[in-house]
Amino acid sequence: MDPLSPLNQLSSKPPVPQPDSALMIKAKELEASFLSEMLGYAGLGASEGSFGGGIGEEQFASFMREAQAKQMVAHGGIGLAEQLFRAMSKGQLNADGN
């Protein structure tokens, strides 16, 4: 069978993410950064009306979004960390010559 055939690629099992591995920790950090940016673009933390916190609230809203994004990832996230882990571990295997 041709080693480049799609059937051969499907038969190999993807790496299992280990929650405490350095690669998985970095993948979760990347997912949290992505979610934080998306929450910012969605307008989370934007003050409305005349009773908003002003410039101080605007400056610290990013810290709140970052903390919320980290909590989202800690509670399962959107699955991006697992996908990033698999992509990075494939690159790591290829760099090792396996």
C-alpha positions, 0 to 999 in steps of 0.5 A: 500500500502507498504510504501517502494514501489517505487510508493509511493516514486515517489508520494512525491514531492521533496523539492523546493530549496529556493535561500536564504536558508542556505542549498541552499547557502552551496549547491552552495558553494559545486557546485562552489568548484566542478567546480573549481576543474574540471576547474583545471583538465581541464587545465584552467589557465595553461600557455603555451609557453615562455611568460607565467606568470611563478610561480606567474601565477601558484600560482594565477590561482586557485583564477581565477578558483574559481572566474570563478566557482562562476560566473558559479554557479551564472548563473545557474551552471550545476544543481549540487547545486539543487541535493545537496540541495535535498539530504541534505534536505532529510537528514535533514528531516530524522534527524528531524524524519519526 
